[in-house]
Amino acid sequence: MQRKEFQWNEYTISYLEDGSGDTLVLIHAFPFNALMWKPQLEKLANNFYIIAPDIPSFGSSFPTPNILTMDLAANFVNALLDHLDIKKANICGLSMGGYISLAFTEFFSEKLEKLILADTHGAEDFIEKKLQRQKFINEIEKVGTGKLLEQFVSSTLGPSTKAHNLDLVCQVRKIMEMAKPETIISALRGMAERPARFNVLKKIKRPVCVIVGEDDFITPLSDAEDIVNSTPNAILKVIPNSGHLSNIENPNFFNNVIKDFILENN
């Protein structure tokens, strides 16, 4: 696994890469960075050429946009593919990464091979959610990110993980703590502004795999079913013993779902 970077407009873009074969792009959740994909980089690199970017300005990418819109992030993913001269890729996004993946699909559908949407949904923020995001922003500006990140650790991980895998709980907290306050605020603003993408889902011509942790209370099974019901060629996979971070909480199961889906009919 190597870390590399390149320049795109005013941004310095950092990404992790490993493996060989068909390209698999892994787009991280909020408020994480590419390190959340370590279980996939370590195992799926035997089957695919994996790229895991740090979306600006998470991880090692910088600077911070005033508002990190999902469209801007999708353009960043496209710039990375252009930089690497990749014409088609399998795109996998988890949570915020799923929002970005749908934006990428809308604007760069010709580069999409297969799409994996994990622990995410296709709707826009309703007013209650927008107000909650603004409340988070106000809190960060007053007292910092500590309380918010503690809430996120508690809500993102499933009960089995929190009860039986304290090492993983600590790892998740450490990755979250890498996010700068201004980065978190920028992304909260961007997620609040994103549109619904059900119109995009209805037009997808490529195979789609929708993944959800069985104990995901942030984007539950009903959200995953909404995506599947709106998408012509989609399958649904439920990851046992996991919450919102299904790729980390049950990586072996998650990895097998990804591998089987991409390699099927290739």
C-alpha positions as CSV (number, residue, x, y, z in Angstrom):
1,M,0.0,0.0,0.0
2,Q,1.5,3.3,-1.1
3,R,0.5,6.9,-0.5
4,K,0.8,9.3,-3.5
5,E,-0.4,12.7,-4.3
6,F,-1.0,15.0,-7.3
7,Q,-2.0,18.6,-8.0
8,W,-5.5,19.4,-9.3
9,N,-6.3,23.1,-9.6
10,E,-5.6,24.6,-6.2
11,Y,-5.8,21.2,-4.4
12,T,-3.1,18.8,-3.5
13,I,-4.8,15.4,-3.6
14,S,-3.5,12.5,-1.6
15,Y,-4.5,8.9,-2.2
16,L,-3.6,5.3,-1.2
17,E,-3.2,2.7,-3.9
18,D,-2.4,-1.0,-4.0
19,G,-2.9,-4.1,-6.1
20,S,-3.5,-4.8,-9.8
21,G,-6.3,-5.7,-12.1
22,D,-9.6,-3.9,-12.7
23,T,-9.8,-0.5,-10.9
24,L,-11.8,-0.2,-7.7
25,V,-12.2,3.4,-6.3
26,L,-13.1,3.5,-2.6
27,I,-14.6,6.8,-1.4
28,H,-14.6,7.3,2.4
29,A,-17.3,8.3,4.8
30,F,-17.7,11.5,6.9
31,P,-15.6,12.4,8.9
32,F,-13.1,9.8,7.9
33,N,-10.3,9.6,5.3
34,A,-8.8,6.9,3.1
35,L,-7.4,5.0,6.1
36,M,-10.9,3.7,6.8
37,W,-10.4,1.4,3.8
38,K,-7.4,-0.4,5.2
39,P,-9.2,-3.8,5.5
40,Q,-10.1,-3.6,1.8
41,L,-6.7,-2.3,0.7
42,E,-5.0,-5.2,2.5
43,K,-7.2,-8.0,1.2
44,L,-8.9,-6.9,-2.1
45,A,-5.6,-5.8,-3.6
46,N,-5.1,-9.5,-4.5
47,N,-8.0,-9.0,-7.0
48,F,-8.1,-5.3,-8.0
49,Y,-6.1,-2.2,-8.5
50,I,-7.5,-0.1,-5.6
51,I,-7.4,3.6,-5.2
52,A,-8.6,5.3,-2.0
53,P,-8.5,9.1,-2.1
54,D,-8.6,11.6,0.7
55,I,-11.5,13.9,-0.2
56,P,-10.4,17.5,0.3
57,S,-9.5,18.4,2.9
58,F,-9.7,15.1,4.8
59,G,-6.6,13.1,5.5
60,S,-3.6,14.5,3.7
61,S,-5.5,16.4,1.0
62,F,-5.7,20.2,1.2
63,P,-6.8,23.0,1.2
64,T,-10.3,23.2,2.7
65,P,-13.1,24.4,0.4
66,N,-15.6,26.8,2.0
67,I,-18.3,24.3,1.1
68,L,-17.4,20.7,0.2
69,T,-20.2,19.9,-2.2
70,M,-20.8,16.4,-3.4
71,D,-20.4,17.7,-6.9
72,L,-17.0,19.1,-6.2
73,A,-15.9,15.8,-4.6
74,A,-17.1,13.9,-7.6
75,N,-15.0,16.2,-9.9
76,F,-12.1,15.4,-7.7
77,V,-12.6,11.6,-8.2
78,N,-12.8,12.2,-11.9
79,A,-9.6,14.2,-11.8
80,L,-7.9,11.4,-10.0
81,L,-9.0,8.9,-12.7
82,D,-7.8,11.3,-15.4
83,H,-4.4,11.7,-13.6
84,L,-4.0,7.9,-13.6
85,D,-5.3,7.6,-17.2
86,I,-8.2,5.2,-16.1
87,K,-11.1,5.1,-18.6
88,K,-13.5,3.0,-16.5
89,A,-13.6,2.1,-12.8
90,N,-15.7,0.3,-10.2
91,I,-16.9,3.0,-7.8
92,C,-17.6,2.2,-4.1
93,G,-18.7,4.8,-1.7
94,L,-19.8,4.5,2.0
95,S,-22.2,7.1,3.6
96,M,-20.9,10.5,2.4
97,G,-18.9,8.5,-0.1
98,G,-22.2,7.1,-1.4
99,Y,-23.4,10.7,-2.0
100,I,-20.2,11.4,-3.9
101,S,-20.5,8.2,-5.9
102,L,-24.0,9.2,-7.0
103,A,-22.8,12.6,-8.0
104,F,-20.0,10.9,-10.0
105,T,-22.5,8.6,-11.7
106,E,-24.6,11.6,-12.7
107,F,-21.7,13.6,-14.2
108,F,-19.3,10.9,-15.4
109,S,-21.4,7.9,-16.2
110,E,-19.3,6.9,-19.1
111,K,-16.4,6.1,-16.7
112,L,-18.6,3.8,-14.4
113,E,-18.1,0.1,-14.6
114,K,-20.0,-1.1,-11.6
115,L,-21.4,0.9,-8.6
116,I,-21.4,-0.1,-4.9
117,L,-23.4,2.1,-2.5
118,A,-22.7,1.2,1.1
119,D,-24.6,2.4,4.2
120,T,-26.0,5.5,2.4
121,H,-29.2,6.8,0.8
122,G,-30.4,8.7,-2.2
123,A,-32.5,11.4,-0.6
124,E,-31.7,15.0,0.1
125,D,-31.5,16.4,3.6
126,F,-34.9,17.2,5.0
127,I,-35.3,20.4,7.1
128,E,-34.8,18.5,10.4
129,K,-31.5,17.1,9.1
130,K,-30.3,20.5,7.8
131,L,-31.0,22.0,11.2
132,Q,-29.1,19.3,12.9
133,R,-26.1,19.9,10.7
134,Q,-26.2,23.6,11.4
135,K,-26.4,22.8,15.1
136,F,-23.3,20.7,14.8
137,I,-21.5,23.6,13.0
138,N,-22.5,26.0,15.7
139,E,-21.2,23.6,18.4
140,I,-17.9,23.1,16.6
141,E,-17.4,26.8,16.3
142,K,-18.0,27.3,20.0
143,V,-16.3,24.3,21.7
144,G,-14.5,22.3,19.0
145,T,-15.2,18.8,17.6
146,G,-14.7,16.6,20.7
147,K,-18.4,16.2,21.7
148,L,-19.5,15.7,18.1
149,L,-16.9,13.0,17.3
150,E,-17.8,11.2,20.5
151,Q,-21.4,11.2,19.3
152,F,-20.4,9.8,16.0
153,V,-18.3,7.0,17.4
154,S,-21.4,6.0,19.5
155,S,-23.9,6.2,16.6
156,T,-21.9,4.8,13.7
157,L,-20.7,1.5,15.3
158,G,-23.1,-1.3,15.8
159,P,-23.8,-2.8,19.3
160,S,-21.8,-5.9,18.6
161,T,-18.7,-3.9,17.7
162,K,-19.0,-1.6,20.8
163,A,-19.5,-4.6,23.1
164,H,-16.8,-6.9,21.7
165,N,-14.2,-5.0,19.7
166,L,-12.9,-2.1,21.8
167,D,-9.7,-2.0,19.7
168,L,-11.7,-1.2,16.7
169,V,-13.7,1.5,18.6
170,C,-10.4,3.1,19.4
171,Q,-9.2,2.9,15.8
172,V,-12.4,4.5,14.5
173,R,-12.0,7.3,17.0
174,K,-8.4,8.0,16.0
175,I,-9.3,8.2,12.3
176,M,-12.2,10.6,13.1
177,E,-9.9,12.8,15.2
178,M,-7.7,13.4,12.2
179,A,-10.4,15.6,10.7
180,K,-9.9,19.3,11.2
181,P,-12.8,21.5,12.5
182,E,-12.9,23.5,9.3
183,T,-13.0,20.3,7.2
184,I,-15.9,19.0,9.2
185,I,-17.8,22.2,8.9
186,S,-17.1,22.4,5.1
187,A,-18.4,18.8,4.6
188,L,-21.5,19.4,6.8
189,R,-22.4,22.4,4.7
190,G,-21.9,20.4,1.5
191,M,-24.0,17.4,2.6
192,A,-26.8,19.8,3.6
193,E,-26.9,21.3,0.1
194,R,-26.9,18.0,-1.9
195,P,-29.9,17.2,-4.0
196,A,-31.8,13.9,-4.0
197,R,-30.3,11.5,-6.6
198,F,-33.2,9.1,-7.2
199,N,-33.5,10.5,-10.8
200,V,-29.9,9.4,-11.2
201,L,-30.6,5.9,-9.8
202,K,-33.4,5.4,-12.3
203,K,-31.1,6.0,-15.2
204,I,-28.2,3.9,-14.2
205,K,-27.5,1.3,-16.8
206,R,-24.6,-0.4,-15.0
207,P,-24.9,-3.1,-12.3
208,V,-25.4,-1.7,-8.8
209,C,-24.8,-3.4,-5.4
210,V,-26.4,-1.8,-2.3
211,I,-24.8,-2.7,1.0
212,V,-26.1,-2.1,4.5
213,G,-25.1,-3.1,8.0
214,E,-27.8,-5.0,9.7
215,D,-27.5,-2.7,12.7
216,D,-27.1,0.6,10.8
217,F,-29.3,3.1,12.5
218,I,-28.0,6.1,10.6
219,T,-28.9,4.8,7.1
220,P,-31.0,1.7,7.9
221,L,-32.3,-1.1,5.7
222,S,-35.3,1.0,4.6
223,D,-32.9,3.5,3.0
224,A,-31.0,0.7,1.2
225,E,-34.3,-0.7,0.0
226,D,-35.3,2.7,-1.4
227,I,-32.2,2.8,-3.5
228,V,-32.7,-0.8,-4.8
229,N,-36.4,-0.1,-5.6
230,S,-35.3,3.0,-7.6
231,T,-32.5,1.3,-9.5
232,P,-33.1,-1.0,-12.6
233,N,-30.2,-3.4,-12.1
234,A,-29.5,-3.5,-8.3
235,I,-29.0,-6.1,-5.7
236,L,-29.1,-5.8,-1.9
237,K,-26.6,-7.3,0.5
238,V,-27.0,-7.0,4.3
239,I,-23.8,-7.3,6.4
240,P,-24.3,-9.1,9.7
241,N,-22.9,-7.9,13.0
242,S,-22.2,-4.4,11.8
243,G,-23.6,-0.9,12.0
244,H,-22.9,2.1,9.7
245,L,-19.3,1.2,9.1
246,S,-19.9,-2.2,7.6
247,N,-16.5,-2.3,5.8
248,I,-14.6,-2.0,9.1
249,E,-17.0,-3.9,11.4
250,N,-17.3,-7.0,9.3
251,P,-14.5,-6.7,6.7
252,N,-14.4,-10.3,5.6
253,F,-18.1,-10.4,4.7
254,F,-17.9,-7.0,3.1
255,N,-14.9,-7.9,1.1
256,N,-16.5,-11.1,-0.2
257,V,-19.6,-9.1,-1.3
258,I,-17.4,-6.6,-3.2
259,K,-15.3,-9.3,-4.8
260,D,-18.2,-11.5,-5.9
261,F,-20.1,-8.5,-7.3
262,I,-17.3,-7.1,-9.4
263,L,-16.0,-10.4,-10.7
264,E,-19.4,-11.7,-11.6
265,N,-20.0,-11.7,-15.4
266,N,-16.6,-9.9,-15.9
